[in-house]
């Protein structure tokens, strides 16, 4: 007769351990589903072999360590030592480049380029705009090799030699320069003449840039000569926008072949940095070569009636003209009538509008002009400002910003512009309510008005007629005197009065 089963506590403990061992056994993909899919087997095997070949461990496993399982269908990759498997190596360059291009933050491309050499090359293909700081990087050819798809390049920061650790940075909207302790010994300039790269050096760099990046759309160059511009025009046929600093009449001969150029900015003279000249000769050259210009900006340029006439006569597609800190001779305003398609005129930082505009019958006017912007200009010469309004008599939008000398009598000349629909006044401290009353009633089409920081225009001086006119406007921004508005808001609180309340705790 068989003996009864053992009921001892040790026997019960052994019975409980048996199912626990079965539950902890590692599952595998080698099931009936996986065994029927030969293609998936091959993919998993290839992934496993590639992860093993990429391992950087050179120490052989010791005899005491168990050898890795030879199951080719294990889903977990095996790595020796501390080296992690590179799953991105399984992706093609085209697929990985498409993934990296989905990153919206452009700064993230810099971090991605530090992962490995492959990511560095792929991230460089996604960058299309760069500002060059090291000239050697361009001259060695690494710029075009590292970033082959560039369309926008600015080489101006690398064209000026300066001490990076000087601690004194001179910056404006055109360029930035680090200054040293010997700035007072540069004959009135903040930068020594020898610190600006020579034309031959710049031309050599432009050749390397043009040959390596043939798809350029925009370039910003400095002290480039005629030869450099010719090379750029021959190699980069898609070039549409160009900025030239430290350029002269002779260098503009090379721009003749840039027939697809649509936007051009010439910075002839820059106080404290360099001094070059663009006169009527240079304007005539660029007008004959760049007949498809849509926007032209002249900064610090000299010239007269002849130069502006050549631009208006040859560049019939010109829609926007910008004059900044110009040194034009008297009478240049009358040449604007040749710009038959001009829509926007901007005059910025000019000491004078036109010193001698001439008789009114010779001024003419721009028939298609829509916008007039006058910013940070001296407007004390009444004849020049009046001539400007006569030439721009068909304008619809007028903007005055921080203009000195614009008082009631000078602003009264704007009443001839009967098609104005928008007026913006900002920082015009000499204007009063009387000046507005002498002009605004003549503008029957006015529907938008903006008055900001004009301290002599008071709320208390608004007449019932102006109040009625303001009530029918589509858009009104009225903050002429911020001080009076603050006093009105603090009325009755005692703040701001002698012996009154204080905002301090």
C-alpha positions as CSV (number, residue, x, y, z in Angstrom):
1,X,0.0,0.0,0.0
2,X,1.5,3.3,-1.0
3,X,2.4,5.7,1.8
4,X,0.4,8.9,2.1
5,X,1.9,12.1,0.8
6,X,4.2,14.1,3.0
7,X,2.4,17.0,4.8
8,X,5.4,18.6,6.4
9,X,6.0,22.4,6.0
10,X,9.1,21.8,3.9
11,X,7.1,19.8,1.5
12,X,4.6,22.6,1.1
13,X,7.4,25.2,0.5
14,X,8.8,23.1,-2.3
15,X,5.4,22.8,-4.0
16,X,5.0,26.7,-4.0
17,X,8.4,27.3,-5.5
18,X,7.8,25.2,-8.6
19,X,5.1,27.4,-10.4
20,X,7.1,30.6,-9.5
21,X,10.1,29.5,-11.5
22,X,7.8,28.9,-14.5
23,X,6.3,32.3,-14.3
24,X,9.7,34.1,-14.4
25,X,10.9,32.4,-17.5
26,X,11.8,34.8,-20.3
27,X,9.5,34.9,-23.2
28,X,10.8,34.7,-26.7
29,X,9.7,35.7,-30.2
30,X,10.3,32.2,-31.5
31,X,6.6,31.4,-31.4
32,X,4.5,29.9,-34.1
33,X,3.6,33.4,-35.5
34,X,7.3,34.4,-35.9
35,X,8.4,31.1,-37.2
36,X,6.0,31.5,-40.2
37,X,7.5,34.8,-41.2
38,X,10.9,34.2,-42.8
39,X,11.3,37.9,-43.9
40,X,11.0,39.1,-40.3
41,X,13.5,36.5,-39.2
42,X,16.1,37.8,-41.6
43,X,15.5,41.5,-40.5
44,X,15.9,40.6,-36.8
45,X,19.0,38.6,-37.6
46,X,20.5,41.5,-39.6
47,X,19.8,44.0,-36.8
48,X,21.4,41.7,-34.3
49,X,24.6,41.1,-36.3
50,X,24.9,44.9,-37.0
51,X,24.6,45.7,-33.4
52,X,27.3,43.2,-32.6
53,X,29.7,44.6,-35.3
54,X,29.3,48.2,-34.0
55,X,30.3,47.2,-30.5
56,X,33.5,49.0,-29.4
57,X,34.4,46.6,-26.6
58,X,37.8,44.9,-27.2
59,X,38.1,42.9,-23.9
60,X,37.2,39.2,-24.4
61,X,34.6,37.8,-22.1
62,X,36.0,35.9,-19.1
63,X,35.4,32.2,-18.6
64,X,33.2,32.8,-15.7
65,X,30.8,35.0,-17.6
66,X,28.0,33.2,-19.5
67,X,28.2,33.5,-23.2
68,X,25.3,35.4,-24.9
69,X,22.4,33.3,-26.1
70,X,22.5,32.5,-29.8
71,X,18.8,33.0,-30.3
72,X,18.7,35.2,-33.4
73,X,15.1,36.2,-32.8
74,X,15.6,37.9,-29.4
75,X,14.1,41.4,-29.6
76,X,16.6,43.0,-27.3
77,X,19.9,44.1,-28.9
78,X,23.1,42.9,-27.3
79,X,26.0,45.3,-26.6
80,X,29.4,44.7,-25.1
81,X,30.7,47.0,-22.4
82,X,29.2,50.5,-22.3
83,X,28.7,51.0,-26.0
84,X,25.0,51.5,-27.0
85,X,23.7,50.3,-30.3
86,X,23.2,53.0,-33.0
87,X,19.7,52.4,-34.3
88,X,20.0,55.5,-36.6
89,X,22.6,53.6,-38.7
90,X,19.8,51.4,-40.0
91,X,18.1,54.4,-41.6
92,X,19.1,55.7,-45.0
93,X,20.5,59.2,-45.4
94,X,17.4,60.3,-47.2
95,X,15.1,59.1,-44.5
96,X,17.2,60.5,-41.6
97,X,17.5,63.8,-43.4
98,X,13.7,63.9,-43.8
99,X,13.3,63.3,-40.1
100,X,15.7,66.0,-39.1
101,X,14.1,68.5,-41.4
102,X,10.8,68.2,-39.3
103,X,12.5,70.0,-36.4
104,X,11.1,73.5,-36.2
105,X,13.7,74.9,-33.9
106,X,16.7,75.9,-36.2
107,X,19.0,76.1,-33.2
108,X,18.5,72.4,-32.6
109,X,20.4,71.6,-35.8
110,X,23.6,72.8,-34.0
111,X,23.1,70.2,-31.3
112,X,22.3,67.5,-33.8
113,X,25.5,68.1,-35.6
114,X,27.5,67.1,-32.5
115,X,26.2,63.6,-32.4
116,X,28.5,62.1,-35.0
117,X,30.1,62.8,-38.4
118,X,27.1,61.5,-40.3
119,X,24.7,63.7,-38.4
120,X,27.1,66.6,-38.8
121,X,27.0,66.3,-42.6
122,X,23.2,65.8,-42.7
123,X,22.5,68.7,-40.4
124,X,24.7,71.0,-42.6
125,X,22.4,70.3,-45.5
126,X,19.4,71.7,-43.6
127,X,21.0,75.1,-42.9
128,X,20.5,77.6,-45.7
129,X,21.5,80.9,-44.0
130,X,24.7,81.8,-42.3
131,X,26.7,84.8,-41.0
132,X,30.4,84.2,-41.4
133,X,32.6,85.1,-38.5
134,X,35.9,83.4,-39.4
135,X,37.3,84.3,-42.9
136,X,39.6,81.2,-42.8
137,X,36.5,79.0,-42.7
138,X,35.5,80.3,-46.1
139,X,39.0,80.5,-47.6
140,X,39.8,76.9,-46.7
141,X,36.7,75.6,-48.6
142,X,35.1,74.2,-45.4
143,X,32.1,76.5,-45.6
144,X,30.7,75.2,-48.9
145,X,31.6,71.6,-47.9
146,X,30.0,71.9,-44.5
147,X,26.9,73.7,-45.7
148,X,26.3,72.8,-49.4
149,X,22.7,74.1,-49.6
150,X,23.3,77.7,-48.6
151,X,21.1,80.4,-50.1
152,X,21.8,83.4,-47.8
153,X,25.4,84.3,-46.8
154,X,26.7,87.4,-44.9
155,X,30.5,87.7,-44.9
156,X,30.7,91.2,-43.5
157,X,31.5,90.2,-39.9
158,X,34.6,88.3,-41.1
159,X,35.8,91.2,-43.3
160,X,36.8,93.4,-40.4
161,X,39.7,92.4,-38.2
162,X,38.9,93.2,-34.6
163,X,39.8,92.0,-31.1
164,X,37.1,89.6,-29.9
165,X,38.0,90.0,-26.3
166,X,38.2,93.8,-26.2
167,X,34.9,94.1,-24.3
168,X,33.8,97.1,-26.4
169,X,31.3,96.4,-29.1
170,X,30.2,99.1,-31.6
171,X,27.0,97.9,-33.2
172,X,24.4,99.4,-35.5
173,X,21.9,98.0,-38.0
174,X,24.5,97.6,-40.7
175,X,27.5,96.0,-38.9
176,X,29.2,95.3,-35.5
177,X,32.8,96.0,-34.7
178,X,34.9,95.3,-31.6
179,X,37.1,98.3,-30.6
180,X,40.4,98.4,-28.9
181,X,42.3,100.9,-26.8
182,X,43.9,102.5,-29.8
183,X,40.7,103.7,-31.3
184,X,41.6,107.4,-30.9
185,X,44.7,107.0,-33.2
186,X,42.8,105.9,-36.4
187,X,42.5,109.4,-38.0
188,X,38.9,109.8,-37.1
189,X,37.8,106.3,-37.9
190,X,36.8,103.6,-35.4
191,X,38.5,101.0,-37.5
192,X,41.9,101.1,-39.1
193,X,42.1,101.0,-42.8
194,X,44.3,97.9,-42.6
195,X,41.7,96.1,-40.6
196,X,39.3,95.8,-43.5
197,X,40.2,93.0,-45.8
198,X,41.6,94.1,-49.2
199,X,39.6,93.7,-52.4
200,X,41.9,90.9,-53.7
201,X,41.3,88.8,-50.6
202,X,37.6,89.4,-50.7
203,X,37.4,88.5,-54.4
204,X,39.3,85.2,-53.7
205,X,36.8,84.3,-51.0
206,X,33.8,85.3,-53.2
207,X,35.1,83.0,-56.0
208,X,35.3,80.1,-53.5
209,X,31.8,80.9,-52.2
210,X,30.3,81.2,-55.7
211,X,31.8,78.0,-57.0
212,X,30.8,76.0,-53.9
213,X,27.3,77.5,-53.4
214,X,25.8,78.0,-56.8
215,X,22.2,78.3,-55.5
216,X,22.7,81.5,-53.6
217,X,19.7,83.9,-53.5
218,X,21.1,86.6,-51.2
219,X,24.6,87.8,-50.3
220,X,26.0,90.6,-48.1
221,X,29.5,91.6,-49.2
222,X,32.1,94.1,-48.2
223,X,34.9,95.8,-50.2
224,X,34.3,93.5,-53.2
225,X,35.7,94.7,-56.5
226,X,34.4,94.5,-60.1
227,X,36.1,91.1,-60.6
228,X,34.4,89.6,-57.6
229,X,31.0,90.7,-58.7
230,X,31.5,89.4,-62.1
231,X,32.4,85.9,-60.8
232,X,29.3,86.0,-58.5
233,X,27.1,86.9,-61.5
234,X,28.5,84.1,-63.7
235,X,28.3,81.4,-61.1
236,X,25.1,82.3,-59.2
237,X,22.4,82.9,-61.8
238,X,19.6,82.6,-59.3
239,X,20.9,85.5,-57.2
240,X,18.0,87.9,-56.4
241,X,19.1,90.0,-53.4
242,X,22.4,91.7,-52.7
243,X,23.9,94.1,-50.1
244,X,27.2,95.9,-50.9
245,X,29.2,97.7,-48.2
246,X,32.2,99.8,-48.9
247,X,31.5,99.9,-52.6
248,X,32.4,102.5,-55.1
249,X,31.5,103.5,-58.7
250,X,34.2,101.3,-60.2
251,X,33.2,98.2,-58.4
252,X,29.6,98.5,-59.6
253,X,30.7,97.7,-63.1
254,X,30.7,94.0,-62.2
255,X,27.1,94.1,-61.2
256,X,26.1,94.6,-64.9
257,X,25.6,90.9,-65.4
258,X,23.3,90.4,-62.4
259,X,20.2,90.8,-64.6
260,X,18.0,88.7,-62.3
261,X,18.7,90.9,-59.3
262,X,15.5,92.2,-57.7
263,X,16.7,93.8,-54.4
264,X,19.8,95.9,-54.0
265,X,21.2,97.8,-51.1
266,X,24.3,100.0,-51.5
267,X,26.0,101.3,-48.3
268,X,28.5,103.8,-49.7
269,X,29.6,105.7,-46.6
270,X,29.5,104.5,-43.0
271,X,30.6,107.0,-40.3
272,X,33.6,105.8,-38.4
273,X,34.0,102.6,-40.3
274,X,34.9,103.5,-44.0
275,X,34.4,106.1,-46.6
276,X,33.6,105.3,-50.2
277,X,31.7,107.1,-52.9
278,X,28.7,106.2,-55.1
279,X,27.8,109.0,-57.4
280,X,25.7,109.5,-60.5
281,X,28.2,107.3,-62.4
282,X,27.6,104.3,-60.2
283,X,23.8,104.8,-60.2
284,X,23.8,104.9,-64.0
285,X,25.9,101.7,-64.2
286,X,23.6,99.7,-61.9
287,X,20.5,101.1,-63.6
288,X,21.6,99.9,-67.0
289,X,22.6,96.5,-65.7
290,X,19.8,95.7,-63.1
291,X,16.7,96.5,-65.1
292,X,14.5,94.1,-63.0
293,X,15.0,95.8,-59.7
294,X,12.0,95.9,-57.5
295,X,13.6,97.5,-54.4
296,X,16.6,99.8,-54.2
297,X,18.2,101.2,-51.0
298,X,20.9,103.9,-51.2
299,X,22.8,104.6,-47.9
300,X,25.2,107.4,-47.7
301,X,25.3,107.9,-51.5
302,X,26.0,111.0,-53.4
303,X,24.3,111.9,-56.6
304,X,21.9,114.3,-58.2
305,X,19.0,114.6,-60.7
306,X,20.9,112.6,-63.3
307,X,21.5,109.5,-61.2
308,X,17.8,109.3,-60.0
309,X,16.6,109.9,-63.5
310,X,18.7,107.0,-64.9
311,X,17.3,104.7,-62.3
312,X,13.7,105.7,-63.0
313,X,14.2,105.5,-66.7
314,X,15.9,102.1,-66.8
315,X,14.4,100.3,-63.8
316,X,10.8,100.6,-64.9
317,X,9.8,97.8,-62.5
318,X,11.1,99.6,-59.4
319,X,8.4,99.7,-56.7
320,X,10.3,100.8,-53.6
321,X,13.1,103.4,-53.2
322,X,14.9,104.0,-49.9
323,X,17.2,107.0,-49.3
324,X,19.2,106.9,-46.1
325,X,21.6,109.6,-45.0
326,X,22.0,110.8,-48.6
327,X,24.2,113.6,-49.9
328,X,22.2,114.4,-53.0
329,X,22.6,117.7,-54.8
330,X,19.7,120.1,-55.0
331,X,17.0,119.2,-57.5
332,X,17.0,115.5,-57.2
333,X,13.3,115.3,-56.2
334,X,12.1,116.3,-59.6
335,X,13.7,113.1,-61.0
336,X,11.3,111.0,-59.1
337,X,8.6,111.6,-61.7
338,X,10.5,109.2,-64.0
339,X,9.8,106.3,-61.6
340,X,6.5,105.5,-63.2
341,X,5.8,102.3,-61.1
342,X,7.1,103.6,-57.7
343,X,4.7,102.6,-54.9
344,X,6.8,103.3,-51.7
345,X,9.2,106.0,-50.9
346,X,11.3,106.0,-47.7
347,X,13.5,108.8,-46.5
348,X,15.5,108.0,-43.4
349,X,18.1,109.8,-41.3
350,X,18.6,112.6,-43.8
351,X,20.0,116.0,-42.8
352,X,18.0,117.6,-45.6
353,X,15.3,116.6,-47.9
354,X,16.2,118.8,-50.9
355,X,18.3,121.9,-50.5
356,X,17.2,123.4,-53.9
357,X,14.1,121.7,-55.4
358,X,13.5,124.3,-58.1
359,X,10.3,125.7,-59.5
360,X,7.0,123.8,-58.9
361,X,6.3,123.4,-62.6
362,X,9.5,121.3,-63.1
363,X,8.9,118.9,-60.1
364,X,6.3,116.6,-61.6
365,X,4.8,113.8,-59.5
366,X,4.7,110.0,-59.0
367,X,1.3,108.8,-60.3
368,X,1.4,105.4,-58.7
369,X,2.9,106.3,-55.3
370,X,1.0,104.8,-52.3
371,X,3.2,105.1,-49.2
372,X,5.5,107.9,-48.0
373,X,7.7,107.2,-44.9
374,X,9.9,109.9,-43.4
375,X,11.9,108.8,-40.4
376,X,14.4,110.6,-38.2
377,X,14.9,113.4,-40.7
378,X,15.6,117.2,-40.5
379,X,12.5,118.9,-41.9
380,X,13.3,122.5,-41.1
381,X,13.6,123.6,-44.7
382,X,10.1,124.5,-45.8
383,X,10.8,124.6,-49.5
384,X,12.3,121.0,-49.6
385,X,9.4,119.6,-47.6
386,X,6.8,121.3,-49.7
387,X,8.5,120.0,-52.8
388,X,8.3,116.5,-51.4
389,X,4.6,116.8,-50.8
390,X,4.1,118.1,-54.4
391,X,6.0,115.1,-55.8
392,X,4.0,112.7,-53.6
393,X,0.6,114.4,-54.1
394,X,-1.1,111.1,-55.0
395,X,0.1,109.3,-51.9
396,X,-2.4,107.3,-49.7
397,X,-0.4,106.5,-46.6
398,X,1.9,109.0,-44.8
399,X,4.1,108.2,-41.9
400,X,6.2,110.7,-39.9
401,X,8.4,109.3,-37.2
402,X,10.8,111.3,-35.0
403,X,11.2,114.1,-37.5
404,X,12.9,117.3,-36.2
405,X,11.5,120.7,-37.3
406,X,8.1,119.4,-38.4
407,X,5.9,122.3,-37.1
408,X,2.4,123.5,-38.0
409,X,3.5,125.7,-40.9
410,X,5.6,122.9,-42.6
411,X,2.9,120.3,-42.0
412,X,0.4,122.6,-43.6
413,X,2.0,121.9,-47.0
414,X,0.7,118.3,-46.7
415,X,-2.9,119.5,-47.4
416,X,-2.1,119.2,-51.1
417,X,-2.2,115.4,-50.8
418,X,-6.0,114.9,-51.1
419,X,-6.0,111.1,-51.4
420,X,-4.6,110.3,-48.0
421,X,-6.4,107.5,-46.2
422,X,-3.9,106.8,-43.4
423,X,-1.8,109.2,-41.3
424,X,0.7,108.2,-38.6
425,X,2.5,110.8,-36.4
426,X,5.0,109.6,-33.8
427,X,7.5,111.7,-31.9
428,X,6.6,115.0,-33.7
429,X,6.8,117.3,-30.6
430,X,6.4,120.6,-32.5
431,X,3.0,119.8,-33.9
432,X,-0.1,121.1,-32.1
433,X,-3.8,120.6,-32.5
434,X,-3.9,123.7,-34.7
435,X,-1.6,122.0,-37.2
436,X,-3.9,119.0,-37.4
437,X,-7.0,121.2,-37.9
438,X,-5.3,123.0,-40.8
439,X,-4.8,119.7,-42.7
440,X,-7.1,116.9,-41.7
441,X,-10.3,118.5,-42.9
442,X,-9.0,118.6,-46.4
443,X,-8.5,114.8,-46.4
444,X,-11.9,113.6,-47.2
445,X,-10.8,109.9,-47.6
446,X,-9.0,109.7,-44.3
447,X,-10.2,106.6,-42.4
448,X,-7.2,105.7,-40.1
449,X,-5.3,108.0,-37.8
450,X,-2.4,107.3,-35.4
451,X,-1.0,109.9,-33.1
452,X,1.6,108.8,-30.5
453,X,4.1,110.8,-28.4
454,X,3.3,114.2,-29.8
455,X,3.5,116.1,-26.6
456,X,2.1,119.4,-27.8
457,X,-1.1,117.9,-29.0
458,X,-3.5,118.1,-26.0
459,X,-6.8,116.3,-25.5
460,X,-8.4,119.4,-24.1
461,X,-7.8,121.3,-27.4
462,X,-10.0,118.9,-29.5
463,X,-12.7,120.9,-31.2
464,X,-16.3,119.6,-31.8
465,X,-15.5,119.4,-35.6
466,X,-12.5,117.1,-35.0
467,X,-14.4,115.0,-32.5
468,X,-17.0,114.4,-35.1
469,X,-14.4,113.5,-37.7
470,X,-12.7,111.1,-35.3
471,X,-16.0,109.4,-34.5
472,X,-16.3,108.2,-38.1
473,X,-12.8,106.8,-38.5
474,X,-12.4,103.1,-39.0
475,X,-9.2,103.0,-36.9
476,X,-8.0,105.6,-34.3
477,X,-5.0,105.3,-32.0
478,X,-4.8,108.5,-29.9
479,X,-2.0,108.8,-27.4
480,X,-0.5,112.2,-28.1
481,X,0.6,113.1,-24.6
482,X,1.4,110.2,-22.3
483,X,2.0,112.6,-19.4
484,X,-1.5,114.1,-19.5
485,X,-3.0,110.6,-19.8
486,X,-1.2,109.5,-16.7
487,X,-2.3,112.6,-14.8
488,X,-5.9,111.9,-15.8
489,X,-5.6,108.3,-14.6
490,X,-4.1,109.3,-11.2
491,X,-6.6,112.2,-10.6
492,X,-8.0,112.1,-7.1
493,X,-5.5,109.6,-5.8
494,X,-3.0,112.1,-4.5
495,X,-0.1,110.4,-6.3
496,X,2.4,112.6,-8.0
497,X,1.6,115.7,-5.9
498,X,3.9,117.4,-3.4
499,X,3.2,115.9,0.0
500,X,0.8,113.3,-1.5
501,X,0.8,109.6,-1.4
502,X,3.7,107.4,-2.3
503,X,3.7,104.1,-4.1
504,X,6.5,102.7,-1.9
505,X,5.6,100.3,0.8
